[in-house]
Amino acid sequence: MGLEGLSFALHEGLVSIRRNTLMSLVAASTVAVCLFFLAGVSLLSVNMEHMAGTFESQVHLRVYVAQGTDQKTVKELETKIGQVDGVGSVAFVCKEAALERMRKQFGEQKDLLAGLEGTNPLPDSFEVRVEPPQKINDVALVVEKLKGVEKVQFRQDIVEKLFSLTSAVRGFGIAIVVVMAGGALFIMSNTIRITVFSRRREVGIMKLVGATDSLIRGPFMVEGLVLGFSGSIVAAASIFALYTWLFEAVTSSLPFLPLVTPQPLLIQVSGAVLGAGAFIGGLGSAVSLRRYLRV
């Protein structure tokens, strides 16, 4: 198709949208609604994945140093722990720091610890981060055998439940995105098919008077592209505003809940929505038109 053909397709496509206002609004609105929900579900899935990863990253081993261990052995122990396969980081926590942390945890009841000022019973320890967190049990088995280690502590039952929960969350997130994507594509393609079907006589007449397939297909593809892109603009703007508002509302009321910050996530999602709208609109028109070109 040459420049003249492109000009004809563009002109006829825009004229057709104006001429079939109701069907155009229905098609664009359907695209907007479907892409809005699909983008919303995708954002939900991304945040669920982010939360799962954040909670998993907070899982760590508490390695208690045996009483009476000298500083040289403690330093050597720190080095050995850091060399264990799966260990991401090692942080030494002296008994004084551990007691101060306990005071903060007790809050207004910190006076209960007043008797420990002179005799701090807490041992020195290491906080060990494991990467990936799923290897925490293997790392614990190795670390507890090292010289100078009195005990390795982590709530295995809670950790295993956490990993099961995060795995289920990830699977659920992927599943709802796939289901929503399939549903959105089905609804949008059928809406575009209805739009083309309502003008099947026009296509038949053009075909009978000698118009080529590319000449007939051009205006419909332009129409599909414009309607798909228009709907995607509405969807992208709506999801951008809604997610920004929800992010601010949730972080102000539930600051402990880890959410993905709006930017650059929303820019990526909006770009994907705009591209998907135009692509589905144009491709849907071309595919739906194919059967009516066989005259």
C-alpha positions in Angstrom: 0.0 0.0 0.0 1.5 3.3 -1.1 1.2 6.8 0.3 -2.1 7.4 -1.5 -3.5 4.2 -0.1 -2.4 5.1 3.5 -4.0 8.5 3.1 -7.3 6.9 1.9 -7.2 4.4 4.8 -6.7 7.1 7.4 -9.4 9.4 6.0 -12.0 6.6 5.6 -11.1 5.1 9.0 -11.7 8.4 10.8 -14.8 9.1 8.8 -16.2 5.7 9.7 -15.6 6.3 13.4 -17.6 9.5 13.2 -20.3 7.9 11.1 -20.7 4.9 13.4 -20.5 6.8 16.7 -22.4 4.4 18.9 -20.5 1.3 17.8 -17.2 3.2 18.1 -18.0 4.3 21.6 -19.0 0.7 22.5 -15.7 -0.7 21.1 -13.5 2.0 22.7 -15.3 1.6 26.1 -14.9 -2.1 26.0 -11.2 -1.8 25.3 -10.9 0.7 28.1 -12.7 -1.4 30.7 -10.9 -4.6 29.8 -7.5 -3.0 29.8 -8.3 -1.1 33.1 -9.1 -4.4 34.9 -6.2 -6.2 33.3 -3.8 -3.4 34.3 -5.3 -3.4 37.8 -4.8 -7.1 38.2 -1.3 -6.8 36.9 -0.5 -4.2 39.5 -2.0 -6.3 42.2 0.2 -9.3 41.0 3.3 -7.1 41.0 2.6 -5.9 44.5 1.9 -9.4 45.8 5.2 -10.5 44.4 6.9 -7.5 45.9 5.4 -8.2 49.3 6.4 -11.9 49.1 9.9 -11.0 48.3 10.1 -8.3 51.1 8.8 -10.7 53.7 11.2 -13.4 52.6 14.1 -11.0 52.7 13.4 -10.4 56.4 13.9 -14.1 57.2 17.3 -14.5 59.0 19.3 -16.8 61.2 20.2 -15.8 64.8 23.6 -17.4 65.6 24.5 -17.2 69.3 28.1 -17.1 70.2 29.2 -19.5 73.0 29.9 -17.7 76.4 33.6 -17.0 77.0 34.5 -16.9 73.3 37.4 -14.5 72.8 37.3 -11.7 70.2 39.7 -13.3 67.8 37.5 -16.5 67.6 34.5 -14.3 67.2 36.1 -12.5 64.2 37.1 -15.9 62.7 33.6 -17.2 63.2 32.2 -14.2 61.4 34.5 -14.9 58.4 33.6 -18.6 58.3 29.9 -17.8 58.5 30.2 -15.4 55.6 31.9 -18.1 53.5 29.0 -20.6 53.9 27.2 -21.1 50.6 23.9 -19.2 50.7 24.9 -16.6 53.2 24.2 -13.1 51.9 25.4 -11.0 54.8 26.6 -11.3 58.4 26.1 -8.7 61.1 27.6 -8.9 64.6 25.3 -7.9 67.5 27.1 -7.5 70.8 25.2 -8.3 74.0 24.9 -4.6 74.9 23.2 -3.8 71.5 20.9 -6.8 72.0 19.8 -5.5 75.4 19.2 -2.1 74.1 17.1 -3.6 71.3 15.1 -5.5 73.8 14.4 -2.3 75.8 13.0 -0.8 72.6 10.8 -3.8 72.0 9.4 -3.6 75.6 8.5 0.0 75.1 6.8 1.5 78.1 7.5 -1.7 80.1 11.3 -1.4 79.7 11.6 -0.9 83.5 11.2 -4.6 83.8 14.7 -4.9 82.5 16.2 -2.5 85.0 17.7 -5.4 87.0 19.8 -6.4 84.1 22.0 -3.2 84.1 24.9 -4.9 85.9 24.5 -8.5 84.7 23.6 -8.7 81.1 22.7 -12.4 80.4 22.3 -12.0 76.7 25.0 -13.5 74.5 26.8 -12.0 71.6 25.2 -13.1 68.3 25.2 -12.8 64.5 22.3 -11.9 62.3 22.7 -13.9 59.1 20.8 -13.1 55.9 20.4 -16.0 53.5 20.1 -15.7 49.7 17.8 -17.2 48.5 15.9 -17.4 51.8 14.7 -20.9 50.9 18.2 -22.2 51.7 17.9 -21.1 55.4 17.6 -24.7 56.7 20.7 -25.8 54.8 22.7 -22.9 56.0 21.6 -23.4 59.6 22.8 -27.1 59.5 26.3 -25.9 58.4 26.6 -22.9 60.7 25.6 -24.8 63.9 28.7 -27.1 63.5 31.2 -24.2 63.5 33.5 -23.7 66.4 32.3 -21.0 68.8 28.6 -21.4 67.9 26.4 -22.2 70.9 23.0 -22.3 69.1 21.4 -21.4 65.8 17.9 -20.1 66.0 15.1 -19.5 63.6 11.5 -20.4 63.8 11.5 -23.2 61.2 7.7 -23.8 61.4 6.9 -20.2 60.8 9.5 -19.9 58.1 8.2 -22.9 56.2 4.6 -21.5 56.5 5.9 -18.2 55.2 7.5 -19.8 52.2 4.4 -21.8 51.5 2.3 -18.7 51.7 4.6 -16.6 49.5 4.7 -19.4 46.9 0.9 -19.6 46.9 0.7 -15.8 46.5 3.0 -15.8 43.5 1.0 -18.6 41.9 -2.3 -16.9 42.5 -0.9 -13.6 41.1 0.2 -15.3 37.9 -3.1 -17.2 37.6 -5.3 -14.2 37.9 -3.2 -12.2 35.4 -3.5 -15.1 32.9 -7.2 -15.5 33.4 -7.9 -11.8 33.2 -5.7 -11.4 30.0 -7.6 -14.3 28.4 -11.0 -12.8 29.3 -10.0 -9.3 28.2 -8.8 -10.6 24.8 -11.9 -12.6 24.3 -14.2 -9.7 25.1 -12.3 -7.2 23.1 -12.0 -9.4 20.0 -15.7 -10.2 20.1 -16.6 -6.5 20.4 -14.4 -5.7 17.4 -15.9 -8.6 15.5 -19.4 -7.2 16.2 -18.3 -3.8 14.9 -17.0 -5.4 11.6 -20.1 -7.7 11.4 -22.4 -4.6 11.4 -20.8 -3.4 8.3 -20.4 -6.7 6.4 -22.6 -5.5 3.5 -20.4 -2.5 3.0 -17.4 -4.8 2.8 -19.2 -7.1 0.4 -20.2 -4.2 -1.9 -16.6 -2.9 -2.0 -15.4 -6.3 -2.8 -17.9 -6.8 -5.7 -17.0 -3.4 -7.3 -13.3 -4.5 -7.5 -11.7 -3.1 -4.4 -8.6 -5.0 -3.3 -8.3 -6.7 0.1 -5.7 -4.3 1.2 -7.8 -1.3 0.2 -10.8 -2.6 2.2 -8.7 -3.7 5.2 -6.8 -0.4 5.5 -9.7 1.8 6.9 -10.8 -1.0 9.2 -7.3 -1.3 10.7 -7.0 2.4 11.1 -10.4 2.4 12.8 -9.3 -0.5 15.1 -6.0 1.2 15.9 -7.7 4.5 16.8 -10.5 2.9 18.9 -8.0 0.6 20.6 -5.6 3.4 21.4 -8.4 5.7 22.6 -9.7 3.1 24.9 -6.2 2.4 26.2 -5.6 6.1 26.9 -8.7 6.1 29.2 -7.6 2.9 30.9 -4.0 4.1 31.4 -5.1 7.5 32.8 -7.6 5.9 35.1 -5.3 3.2 36.5 -2.5 5.8 36.9 -4.8 8.1 39.0 -6.3 5.2 41.0 -3.1 3.5 41.9 -1.4 6.8 42.9 -4.4 7.5 45.2 -4.4 4.0 46.7 -0.7 4.0 47.2 -0.8 7.3 49.2 -3.9 6.1 51.2 -2.4 2.7 52.1 1.1 3.9 52.9 -0.3 6.6 55.2 -2.6 4.2 57.1 -0.6 1.0 56.9 3.1 2.1 56.6 4.4 -1.4 57.4 2.8 -2.8 54.2 5.4 -2.8 51.4 3.9 -1.5 48.1 5.7 -0.8 44.9 6.1 2.9 44.4 4.0 4.4 41.6 7.0 5.4 39.4 8.4 3.9 37.3 6.0 1.1 37.6 3.0 3.1 36.4 5.0 4.4 33.4 5.8 0.8 32.4 2.2 -0.4 32.9 0.8 2.6 31.0 3.1 2.0 28.1 2.1 -1.6 28.0 -1.6 -0.7 28.1 -1.3 1.8 25.3 0.6 -0.6 23.1 -1.8 -3.4 23.8 -4.8 -1.3 23.0 -3.5 -0.2 19.6 -2.2 -3.7 18.8 -5.4 -5.5 19.7 -7.6 -2.9 18.0 -5.7 -3.1 14.7 -5.1 -6.9 14.7 -8.7 -7.6 15.8 -10.1 -5.6 12.9 -7.8 -7.3 10.4 -8.6 -10.8 11.7 -12.4 -10.2 12.0 -12.5 -8.8 8.5 -10.9 -11.8 6.9 -14.0 -13.9 6.6 -16.0 -11.1 4.9 -13.3 -10.6 2.2 -14.1 -14.1 0.8 -16.8 -13.0 -1.6 
